[in-house]
Amino acid sequence: MNLNLHGLDKQVVTFKCSSDITSPGQFVKMGGSNSVKLCVSGDEPIGVCLGVRNGYAAVQIRGYVEVKQNGTITVGYNTISAVTDSMIKRDYDSPLRVLVLYALGGVAGILL
């Protein structure tokens, strides 16, 4: 039996964005009022960019996403942070807690 979680509890918001946000899959953080900027190592992402156009980004801030992982992330609740703008890691010092539903082969399926 195959299970597909894409679309589960998905919530998307449009923000103004910095010019370094260029493609879907990049992790973003708040950059100011109603704006986002790219995550760098150690940042706590608020969501994942789904698309960019004319200085605005559609950002998924809630719901199921599949992301690249660095190191070991186990299923269940984990605290995470960004490693790069497109990869997360388990980070015991981060307050950002997510539910990991899938973790295999360098990819984690998480609920934001």
N, CA, C and O atoms as a Tinker XYZ file with bonds, in Angstrom:
   448  protein
     1  N      0.839000   -1.176000    0.000000    73     2
     2  CA     0.000000    0.000000    0.000000    64     1     3
     3  C      0.885000    1.239000    0.000000    63     2     4     5
     4  O      1.805000    1.340000    0.812000    81     3
     5  N      0.623000    2.167000   -0.884000    73     3     6
     6  CA     1.348000    3.435000   -0.927000    64     5     7
     7  C      0.574000    4.492000   -0.163000    63     6     8     9
     8  O     -0.656000    4.517000   -0.170000    81     7
     9  N      1.309000    5.348000    0.484000    73     7    10
    10  CA     0.710000    6.423000    1.260000    64     9    11
    11  C      1.241000    7.750000    0.741000    63    10    12    13
    12  O      2.452000    7.912000    0.591000    81    11
    13  N      0.368000    8.687000    0.468000    73    11    14
    14  CA     0.771000    9.996000   -0.026000    64    13    15
    15  C      0.279000   11.057000    0.943000    63    14    16    17
    16  O     -0.924000   11.204000    1.156000    81    15
    17  N      1.213000   11.795000    1.531000    73    15    18
    18  CA     0.866000   12.818000    2.520000    64    17    19
    19  C      0.923000   14.238000    1.967000    63    18    20    21
    20  O      0.630000   15.192000    2.688000    81    19
    21  N      1.295000   14.391000    0.697000    73    19    22
    22  CA     1.391000   15.721000    0.095000    64    21    23
    23  C      0.031000   16.421000    0.172000    63    22    24    25
    24  O     -0.997000   15.833000   -0.167000    81    23
    25  N      0.035000   17.650000    0.610000    73    23    26
    26  CA    -1.200000   18.412000    0.754000    64    25    27
    27  C     -1.776000   18.357000    2.152000    63    26    28    29
    28  O     -2.690000   19.119000    2.469000    81    27
    29  N     -1.262000   17.469000    3.005000    73    27    30
    30  CA    -1.774000   17.338000    4.366000    64    29    31
    31  C     -1.590000   18.634000    5.133000    63    30    32    33
    32  O     -0.458000   19.068000    5.344000    81    31
    33  N     -2.672000   19.255000    5.552000    73    31    34
    34  CA    -2.671000   20.454000    6.400000    64    33    35
    35  C     -1.849000   21.597000    5.793000    63    34    36    37
    36  O     -1.252000   22.382000    6.530000    81    35
    37  N     -1.812000   21.697000    4.479000    73    35    38
    38  CA    -0.973000   22.679000    3.786000    64    37    39
    39  C     -1.528000   24.092000    3.949000    63    38    40    41
    40  O     -2.714000   24.341000    3.733000    81    39
    41  N     -0.648000   25.003000    4.332000    73    39    42
    42  CA    -0.996000   26.422000    4.456000    64    41    43
    43  C      0.104000   27.236000    3.793000    63    42    44    45
    44  O      1.282000   27.079000    4.116000    81    43
    45  N     -0.282000   28.107000    2.864000    73    43    46
    46  CA     0.670000   28.892000    2.080000    64    45    47
    47  C      0.365000   30.377000    2.243000    63    46    48    49
    48  O     -0.793000   30.793000    2.206000    81    47
    49  N      1.420000   31.170000    2.424000    73    47    50
    50  CA     1.310000   32.621000    2.591000    64    49    51
    51  C      2.234000   33.290000    1.586000    63    50    52    53
    52  O      3.317000   32.781000    1.301000    81    51
    53  N      1.811000   34.427000    1.049000    73    51    54
    54  CA     2.659000   35.194000    0.145000    64    53    55
    55  C      3.359000   36.297000    0.929000    63    54    56    57
    56  O      2.717000   37.063000    1.647000    81    55
    57  N      4.687000   36.373000    0.785000    73    55    58
    58  CA     5.512000   37.378000    1.448000    64    57    59
    59  C      6.334000   38.133000    0.409000    63    58    60    61
    60  O      6.622000   37.601000   -0.663000    81    59
    61  N      6.709000   39.361000    0.719000    73    59    62
    62  CA     7.779000   40.014000   -0.033000    64    61    63
    63  C      9.036000   39.210000    0.254000    63    62    64    65
    64  O      9.178000   38.636000    1.334000    81    63
    65  N      9.961000   39.168000   -0.721000    73    63    66
    66  CA    11.150000   38.354000   -0.475000    64    65    67
    67  C     12.416000   39.041000   -0.958000    63    66    68    69
    68  O     12.389000   39.905000   -1.834000    81    67
    69  N     13.522000   38.630000   -0.359000    73    67    70
    70  CA    14.832000   39.136000   -0.761000    64    69    71
    71  C     15.219000   38.503000   -2.088000    63    70    72    73
    72  O     14.669000   37.470000   -2.470000    81    71
    73  N     16.157000   39.116000   -2.788000    73    71    74
    74  CA    16.540000   38.656000   -4.119000    64    73    75
    75  C     17.290000   37.324000   -4.123000    63    74    76    77
    76  O     17.427000   36.703000   -5.177000    81    75
    77  N     17.783000   36.871000   -2.954000    73    75    78
    78  CA    18.484000   35.589000   -2.916000    64    77    79
    79  C     17.530000   34.393000   -2.895000    63    78    80    81
    80  O     17.968000   33.254000   -3.059000    81    79
    81  N     16.256000   34.635000   -2.700000    73    79    82
    82  CA    15.259000   33.570000   -2.804000    64    81    83
    83  C     14.887000   33.457000   -4.277000    63    82    84    85
    84  O     14.273000   34.361000   -4.843000    81    83
    85  N     15.264000   32.341000   -4.888000    73    83    86
    86  CA    15.134000   32.220000   -6.343000    64    85    87
    87  C     14.368000   31.003000   -6.827000    63    86    88    89
    88  O     13.939000   30.967000   -7.980000    81    87
    89  N     14.184000   29.987000   -5.955000    73    87    90
    90  CA    13.573000   28.770000   -6.475000    64    89    91
    91  C     12.805000   27.999000   -5.400000    63    90    92    93
    92  O     13.041000   28.176000   -4.205000    81    91
    93  N     11.892000   27.150000   -5.841000    73    91    94
    94  CA    11.155000   26.304000   -4.900000    64    93    95
    95  C     12.098000   25.399000   -4.115000    63    94    96    97
    96  O     13.145000   24.986000   -4.614000    81    95
    97  N     11.712000   25.100000   -2.886000    73    95    98
    98  CA    12.489000   24.198000   -2.046000    64    97    99
    99  C     13.438000   24.882000   -1.087000    63    98   100   101
   100  O     14.017000   24.231000   -0.218000    81    99
   101  N     13.608000   26.195000   -1.232000    73    99   102
   102  CA    14.513000   26.910000   -0.329000    64   101   103
   103  C     13.807000   27.206000    0.996000    63   102   104   105
   104  O     12.630000   27.567000    1.019000    81   103
   105  N     14.548000   27.048000    2.101000    73   103   106
   106  CA    14.023000   27.396000    3.411000    64   105   107
   107  C     14.136000   28.894000    3.623000    63   106   108   109
   108  O     15.135000   29.510000    3.252000    81   107
   109  N     13.108000   29.475000    4.219000    73   107   110
   110  CA    13.113000   30.910000    4.472000    64   109   111
   111  C     12.840000   31.196000    5.939000    63   110   112   113
   112  O     12.288000   30.375000    6.671000    81   111
   113  N     13.253000   32.409000    6.342000    73   111   114
   114  CA    12.992000   32.905000    7.694000    64   113   115
   115  C     12.425000   34.311000    7.553000    63   114   116   117
   116  O     12.495000   34.912000    6.481000    81   115
   117  N     11.876000   34.821000    8.614000    73   115   118
   118  CA    11.341000   36.178000    8.571000    64   117   119
   119  C     12.492000   37.156000    8.369000    63   118   120   121
   120  O     13.556000   37.019000    8.973000    81   119
   121  N     12.260000   38.147000    7.509000    73   119   122
   122  CA    13.280000   39.139000    7.210000    64   121   123
   123  C     12.868000   40.529000    7.641000    63   122   124   125
   124  O     13.648000   41.473000    7.515000    81   123
   125  N     11.672000   40.671000    8.141000    73   123   126
   126  CA    11.096000   41.945000    8.538000    64   125   127
   127  C      9.593000   41.808000    8.452000    63   126   128   129
   128  O      9.078000   40.712000    8.232000    81   127
   129  N      8.893000   42.900000    8.623000    73   127   130
   130  CA     7.435000   42.852000    8.551000    64   129   131
   131  C      6.987000   42.395000    7.165000    63   130   132   133
   132  O      7.353000   42.999000    6.157000    81   131
   133  N      6.211000   41.349000    7.122000    73   131   134
   134  CA     5.642000   40.801000    5.882000    64   133   135
   135  C      6.682000   40.434000    4.834000    63   134   136   137
   136  O      6.376000   40.440000    3.642000    81   135
   137  N      7.907000   40.113000    5.248000    73   135   138
   138  CA     8.935000   39.745000    4.275000    64   137   139
   139  C      9.771000   38.579000    4.799000    63   138   140   141
   140  O      9.896000   38.363000    6.004000    81   139
   141  N     10.338000   37.837000    3.844000    73   139   142
   142  CA    11.184000   36.696000    4.183000    64   141   143
   143  C     12.532000   36.815000    3.499000    63   142   144   145
   144  O     12.684000   37.503000    2.489000    81   143
   145  N     13.511000   36.123000    4.078000    73   143   146
   146  CA    14.832000   36.033000    3.461000    64   145   147
   147  C     15.314000   34.599000    3.605000    63   146   148   149
   148  O     14.720000   33.800000    4.329000    81   147
   149  N     16.379000   34.288000    2.922000    73   147   150
   150  CA    16.913000   32.939000    2.844000    64   149   151
   151  C     17.513000   32.489000    4.167000    63   150   152   153
   152  O     18.171000   33.274000    4.849000    81   151
   153  N     17.292000   31.234000    4.535000    73   151   154
   154  CA    17.923000   30.654000    5.717000    64   153   155
   155  C     19.384000   30.330000    5.430000    63   154   156   157
   156  O     19.752000   29.963000    4.314000    81   155
   157  N     20.202000   30.473000    6.459000    73   155   158
   158  CA    21.588000   30.032000    6.423000    64   157   159
   159  C     21.781000   29.066000    7.585000    63   158   160   161
   160  O     20.859000   28.852000    8.372000    81   159
   161  N     22.948000   28.494000    7.698000    73   159   162
   162  CA    23.226000   27.491000    8.716000    64   161   163
   163  C     22.854000   27.973000   10.119000    63   162   164   165
   164  O     23.244000   29.062000   10.540000    81   163
   165  N     22.098000   27.149000   10.828000    73   163   166
   166  CA    21.696000   27.450000   12.197000    64   165   167
   167  C     20.375000   28.172000   12.324000    63   166   168   169
   168  O     19.835000   28.267000   13.426000    81   167
   169  N     19.833000   28.689000   11.222000    73   167   170
   170  CA    18.555000   29.400000   11.278000    64   169   171
   171  C     17.388000   28.440000   11.491000    63   170   172   173
   172  O     17.466000   27.255000   11.166000    81   171
   173  N     16.308000   28.981000   12.043000    73   171   174
   174  CA    15.070000   28.230000   12.224000    64   173   175
   175  C     14.103000   28.648000   11.123000    63   174   176   177
   176  O     13.570000   29.757000   11.160000    81   175
   177  N     13.867000   27.771000   10.138000    73   175   178
   178  CA    12.995000   28.147000    9.029000    64   177   179
   179  C     11.549000   28.324000    9.468000    63   178   180   181
   180  O     11.055000   27.608000   10.339000    81   179
   181  N     10.875000   29.304000    8.841000    73   179   182
   182  CA     9.437000   29.447000    9.077000    64   181   183
   183  C      8.656000   28.684000    8.027000    63   182   184   185
   184  O      7.457000   28.451000    8.179000    81   183
   185  N      9.350000   28.288000    6.940000    73   183   186
   186  CA     8.675000   27.548000    5.890000    64   185   187
   187  C      9.566000   27.292000    4.701000    63   186   188   189
   188  O     10.768000   27.558000    4.719000    81   187
   189  N      8.929000   26.758000    3.651000    73   187   190
   190  CA     9.618000   26.379000    2.425000    64   189   191
   191  C      9.019000   27.164000    1.266000    63   190   192   193
   192  O      7.800000   27.233000    1.112000    81   191
   193  N      9.880000   27.749000    0.461000    73   191   194
   194  CA     9.440000   28.504000   -0.717000    64   193   195
   195  C      8.840000   27.534000   -1.742000    63   194   196   197
   196  O      9.435000   26.507000   -2.067000    81   195
   197  N      7.650000   27.882000   -2.240000    73   195   198
   198  CA     7.011000   27.083000   -3.287000    64   197   199
   199  C      7.166000   27.717000   -4.656000    63   198   200   201
   200  O      7.060000   27.036000   -5.676000    81   199
   201  N      7.419000   29.029000   -4.683000    73   199   202
   202  CA     7.576000   29.737000   -5.953000    64   201   203
   203  C      7.865000   31.200000   -5.709000    63   202   204   205
   204  O      7.508000   31.752000   -4.668000    81   203
   205  N      8.521000   31.832000   -6.687000    73   203   206
   206  CA     8.910000   33.239000   -6.582000    64   205   207
   207  C      8.507000   33.959000   -7.865000    63   206   208   209
   208  O      8.680000   33.436000   -8.966000    81   207
   209  N      7.960000   35.183000   -7.703000    73   207   210
   210  CA     7.648000   35.996000   -8.881000    64   209   211
   211  C      7.535000   37.455000   -8.474000    63   210   212   213
   212  O      6.860000   37.794000   -7.502000    81   211
   213  N      8.209000   38.318000   -9.237000    73   211   214
   214  CA     8.117000   39.771000   -9.067000    64   213   215
   215  C      8.369000   40.241000   -7.633000    63   214   216   217
   216  O      7.682000   41.137000   -7.142000    81   215
   217  N      9.353000   39.636000   -6.960000    73   215   218
   218  CA     9.713000   40.067000   -5.618000    64   217   219
   219  C      8.844000   39.512000   -4.507000    63   218   220   221
   220  O      8.922000   39.972000   -3.368000    81   219
   221  N      8.011000   38.522000   -4.829000    73   219   222
   222  CA     7.151000   37.882000   -3.830000    64   221   223
   223  C      7.375000   36.381000   -3.858000    63   222   224   225
   224  O      7.643000   35.799000   -4.909000    81   223
   225  N      7.262000   35.760000   -2.691000    73   223   226
   226  CA     7.430000   34.316000   -2.578000    64   225   227
   227  C      6.187000   33.699000   -1.958000    63   226   228   229
   228  O      5.643000   34.215000   -0.981000    81   227
   229  N      5.746000   32.593000   -2.534000    73   227   230
   230  CA     4.705000   31.767000   -1.918000    64   229   231
   231  C      5.437000   30.812000   -0.981000    63   230   232   233
   232  O      6.288000   30.037000   -1.417000    81   231
   233  N      5.104000   30.872000    0.305000    73   231   234
   234  CA     5.824000   30.104000    1.317000    64   233   235
   235  C      4.861000   29.177000    2.042000    63   234   236   237
   236  O      3.856000   29.613000    2.603000    81   235
   237  N      5.187000   27.891000    2.020000    73   235   238
   238  CA     4.401000   26.937000    2.800000    64   237   239
   239  C      4.884000   27.014000    4.234000    63   238   240   241
   240  O      6.033000   26.691000    4.532000    81   239
   241  N      3.988000   27.448000    5.129000    73   239   242
   242  CA     4.358000   27.619000    6.533000    64   241   243
   243  C      3.805000   26.512000    7.423000    63   242   244   245
   244  O      4.141000   26.415000    8.604000    81   243
   245  N      2.951000   25.680000    6.833000    73   243   246
   246  CA     2.349000   24.604000    7.611000    64   245   247
   247  C      2.042000   23.447000    6.672000    63   246   248   249
   248  O      1.756000   23.644000    5.491000    81   247
   249  N      2.107000   22.242000    7.216000    73   247   250
   250  CA     1.753000   21.065000    6.443000    64   249   251
   251  C      2.943000   20.187000    6.136000    63   250   252   253
   252  O      4.055000   20.427000    6.605000    81   251
   253  N      2.690000   19.163000    5.339000    73   251   254
   254  CA     3.689000   18.151000    5.028000    64   253   255
   255  C      4.599000   18.600000    3.903000    63   254   256   257
   256  O      4.129000   19.050000    2.859000    81   255
   257  N      5.912000   18.477000    4.115000    73   255   258
   258  CA     6.912000   18.721000    3.075000    64   257   259
   259  C      7.996000   17.666000    3.184000    63   258   260   261
   260  O      8.284000   17.160000    4.269000    81   259
   261  N      8.594000   17.339000    2.042000    73   259   262
   262  CA     9.756000   16.457000    2.034000    64   261   263
   263  C     10.989000   17.309000    1.789000    63   262   264   265
   264  O     11.033000   18.102000    0.848000    81   263
   265  N     11.993000   17.139000    2.647000    73   263   266
   266  CA    13.187000   17.985000    2.604000    64   265   267
   267  C     14.445000   17.124000    2.713000    63   266   268   269
   268  O     14.404000   16.006000    3.226000    81   267
   269  N     15.552000   17.659000    2.226000    73   267   270
   270  CA    16.840000   16.983000    2.387000    64   269   271
   271  C     17.261000   17.075000    3.843000    63   270   272   273
   272  O     17.027000   18.083000    4.509000    81   271
   273  N     17.885000   16.013000    4.325000    73   271   274
   274  CA    18.361000   16.013000    5.709000    64   273   275
   275  C     19.848000   15.749000    5.759000    63   274   276   277
   276  O     20.404000   15.070000    4.896000    81   275
   277  N     20.486000   16.292000    6.777000    73   275   278
   278  CA    21.902000   16.072000    7.036000    64   277   279
   279  C     21.998000   15.343000    8.364000    63   278   280   281
   280  O     21.457000   15.805000    9.369000    81   279
   281  N     22.677000   14.217000    8.375000    73   279   282
   282  CA    22.804000   13.456000    9.616000    64   281   283
   283  C     21.560000   12.631000    9.876000    63   282   284   285
   284  O     20.731000   12.432000    8.988000    81   283
   285  N     21.443000   12.158000   11.093000    73   283   286
   286  CA    20.335000   11.282000   11.461000    64   285   287
   287  C     19.170000   12.075000   12.033000    63   286   288   289
   288  O     19.314000   12.825000   12.998000    81   287
   289  N     18.031000   11.890000   11.418000    73   287   290
   290  CA    16.772000   12.419000   11.947000    64   289   291
   291  C     15.853000   11.216000   12.058000    63   290   292   293
   292  O     15.710000   10.450000   11.105000    81   291
   293  N     15.237000   11.047000   13.206000    73   291   294
   294  CA    14.368000    9.897000   13.427000    64   293   295
   295  C     12.905000   10.319000   13.335000    63   294   296   297
   296  O     12.578000   11.498000   13.469000    81   295
   297  N     12.031000    9.340000   13.105000    73   295   298
   298  CA    10.606000    9.658000   13.083000    64   297   299
   299  C     10.167000   10.038000   14.492000    63   298   300   301
   300  O     10.746000    9.594000   15.483000    81   299
   301  N      9.143000   10.859000   14.554000    73   299   302
   302  CA     8.670000   11.401000   15.819000    64   301   303
   303  C      9.024000   12.876000   15.892000    63   302   304   305
   304  O      9.445000   13.467000   14.898000    81   303
   305  N      8.857000   13.464000   17.046000    73   303   306
   306  CA     9.152000   14.894000   17.193000    64   305   307
   307  C     10.653000   15.116000   17.302000    63   306   308   309
   308  O     11.348000   14.423000   18.045000    81   307
   309  N     11.138000   16.094000   16.550000    73   307   310
   310  CA    12.552000   16.474000   16.538000    64   309   311
   311  C     12.659000   17.990000   16.553000    63   310   312   313
   312  O     11.768000   18.688000   16.067000    81   311
   313  N     13.742000   18.493000   17.108000    73   311   314
   314  CA    14.058000   19.909000   16.958000    64   313   315
   315  C     15.045000   20.018000   15.811000    63   314   316   317
   316  O     15.988000   19.232000   15.711000    81   315
   317  N     14.819000   21.008000   14.937000    73   315   318
   318  CA    15.625000   21.119000   13.719000    64   317   319
   319  C     16.104000   22.547000   13.508000    63   318   320   321
   320  O     15.597000   23.497000   14.106000    81   319
   321  N     17.099000   22.662000   12.635000    73   319   322
   322  CA    17.536000   23.961000   12.118000    64   321   323
   323  C     18.056000   23.741000   10.708000    63   322   324   325
   324  O     18.250000   22.604000   10.280000    81   323
   325  N     18.278000   24.823000    9.992000    73   323   326
   326  CA    18.791000   24.741000    8.627000    64   325   327
   327  C     20.284000   24.441000    8.650000    63   326   328   329
   328  O     21.011000   24.907000    9.527000    81   327
   329  N     20.730000   23.657000    7.675000    73   327   330
   330  CA    22.152000   23.449000    7.423000    64   329   331
   331  C     22.545000   24.381000    6.277000    63   330   332   333
   332  O     23.575000   25.055000    6.317000    81   331
   333  N     21.695000   24.394000    5.263000    73   331   334
   334  CA    21.819000   25.298000    4.114000    64   333   335
   335  C     20.423000   25.800000    3.805000    63   334   336   337
   336  O     19.489000   25.548000    4.567000    81   335
   337  N     20.271000   26.507000    2.697000    73   335   338
   338  CA    18.932000   26.981000    2.338000    64   337   339
   339  C     18.021000   25.864000    1.839000    63   338   340   341
   340  O     16.843000   26.105000    1.574000    81   339
   341  N     18.553000   24.633000    1.705000    73   339   342
   342  CA    17.712000   23.545000    1.221000    64   341   343
   343  C     17.892000   22.242000    2.000000    63   342   344   345
   344  O     17.490000   21.178000    1.529000    81   343
   345  N     18.495000   22.320000    3.189000    73   343   346
   346  CA    18.743000   21.110000    3.970000    64   345   347
   347  C     18.582000   21.399000    5.456000    63   346   348   349
   348  O     18.960000   22.468000    5.935000    81   347
   349  N     18.013000   20.430000    6.185000    73   347   350
   350  CA    17.850000   20.565000    7.632000    64   349   351
   351  C     18.698000   19.536000    8.355000    63   350   352   353
   352  O     19.187000   18.572000    7.766000    81   351
   353  N     18.859000   19.773000    9.662000    73   351   354
   354  CA    19.530000   18.805000   10.536000    64   353   355
   355  C     18.809000   18.780000   11.866000    63   354   356   357
   356  O     18.080000   19.710000   12.210000    81   355
   357  N     19.019000   17.711000   12.606000    73   355   358
   358  CA    18.516000   17.659000   13.977000    64   357   359
   359  C     19.393000   18.587000   14.801000    63   358   360   361
   360  O     20.619000   18.530000   14.715000    81   359
   361  N     18.763000   19.441000   15.598000    73   359   362
   362  CA    19.504000   20.439000   16.370000    64   361   363
   363  C     18.901000   20.496000   17.765000    63   362   364   365
   364  O     17.829000   21.065000   17.969000    81   363
   365  N     19.601000   19.902000   18.720000    73   363   366
   366  CA    19.081000   19.813000   20.082000    64   365   367
   367  C     18.950000   21.182000   20.753000    63   366   368   369
   368  O     18.210000   21.317000   21.728000    81   367
   369  N     19.652000   22.192000   20.253000    73   367   370
   370  CA    19.588000   23.529000   20.844000    64   369   371
   371  C     18.497000   24.405000   20.231000    63   370   372   373
   372  O     18.227000   25.494000   20.738000    81   371
   373  N     17.872000   23.951000   19.159000    73   371   374
   374  CA    16.852000   24.737000   18.467000    64   373   375
   375  C     15.494000   24.595000   19.158000    63   374   376   377
   376  O     15.141000   23.506000   19.610000    81   375
   377  N     14.737000   25.681000   19.242000    73   375   378
   378  CA    13.389000   25.576000   19.790000    64   377   379
   379  C     12.355000   25.120000   18.757000    63   378   380   381
   380  O     11.210000   24.845000   19.115000    81   379
   381  N     12.747000   25.035000   17.471000    73   379   382
   382  CA    11.809000   24.669000   16.407000    64   381   383
   383  C     11.590000   23.163000   16.402000    63   382   384   385
   384  O     12.488000   22.392000   16.065000    81   383
   385  N     10.390000   22.759000   16.778000    73   383   386
   386  CA    10.049000   21.348000   16.901000    64   385   387
   387  C      9.071000   20.963000   15.799000    63   386   388   389
   388  O      8.043000   21.615000   15.615000    81   387
   389  N      9.398000   19.896000   15.066000    73   387   390
   390  CA     8.539000   19.413000   13.987000    64   389   391
   391  C      8.290000   17.919000   14.168000    63   390   392   393
   392  O      9.046000   17.225000   14.848000    81   391
   393  N      7.215000   17.441000   13.546000    73   391   394
   394  CA     6.914000   16.022000   13.560000    64   393   395
   395  C      7.461000   15.401000   12.283000    63   394   396   397
   396  O      7.055000   15.768000   11.181000    81   395
   397  N      8.391000   14.454000   12.440000    73   395   398
   398  CA     8.976000   13.755000   11.304000    64   397   399
   399  C      8.180000   12.470000   11.090000    63   398   400   401
   400  O      8.119000   11.611000   11.969000    81   399
   401  N      7.569000   12.351000    9.902000    73   399   402
   402  CA     6.756000   11.187000    9.583000    64   401   403
   403  C      7.521000   10.161000    8.760000    63   402   404   405
   404  O      7.141000    8.992000    8.689000    81   403
   405  N      8.608000   10.620000    8.136000    73   403   406
   406  CA     9.366000    9.778000    7.219000    64   405   407
   407  C     10.815000   10.237000    7.255000    63   406   408   409
   408  O     11.077000   11.439000    7.203000    81   407
   409  N     11.758000    9.311000    7.341000    73   407   410
   410  CA    13.174000    9.651000    7.293000    64   409   411
   411  C     13.932000    8.471000    6.711000    63   410   412   413
   412  O     14.099000    7.435000    7.355000    81   411
   413  N     14.395000    8.654000    5.457000    73   411   414
   414  CA    15.076000    7.559000    4.786000    64   413   415
   415  C     15.847000    8.095000    3.594000    63   414   416   417
   416  O     15.331000    8.918000    2.838000    81   415
   417  N     17.086000    7.634000    3.421000    73   415   418
   418  CA    17.859000    7.973000    2.237000    64   417   419
   419  C     18.167000    9.442000    2.077000    63   418   420   421
   420  O     18.220000    9.943000    0.954000    81   419
   421  N     18.371000   10.145000    3.178000    73   419   422
   422  CA    18.722000   11.563000    3.093000    64   421   423
   423  C     17.530000   12.488000    2.898000    63   422   424   425
   424  O     17.705000   13.684000    2.662000    81   423
   425  N     16.315000   11.944000    2.995000    73   423   426
   426  CA    15.101000   12.755000    2.845000    64   425   427
   427  C     14.221000   12.546000    4.073000    63   426   428   429
   428  O     14.053000   11.425000    4.553000    81   427
   429  N     13.662000   13.653000    4.574000    73   427   430
   430  CA    12.743000   13.584000    5.701000    64   429   431
   431  C     11.412000   14.191000    5.284000    63   430   432   433
   432  O     11.371000   15.249000    4.657000    81   431
   433  N     10.337000   13.521000    5.633000    73   431   434
   434  CA     8.994000   14.044000    5.445000    64   433   435
   435  C      8.534000   14.615000    6.774000    63   434   436   437
   436  O      8.374000   13.876000    7.746000    81   435
   437  N      8.318000   15.931000    6.825000    73   435   438
   438  CA     8.020000   16.591000    8.086000    64   437   439
   439  C      6.707000   17.368000    8.003000    63   438   440   441
   440  O      6.268000   17.776000    6.928000    81   439
   441  N      6.101000   17.558000    9.164000    73   439   442
   442  CA     4.960000   18.460000    9.304000    64   441   443
   443  C      5.467000   19.744000    9.923000    63   442   444   445
   444  O      5.932000   19.748000   11.063000    81   443
   445  N      5.381000   20.827000    9.181000    73   443   446
   446  CA     5.792000   22.135000    9.701000    64   445   447
   447  C      4.829000   22.599000   10.756000    63   446   448
   448  O      5.002000   23.681000   11.318000    81   447
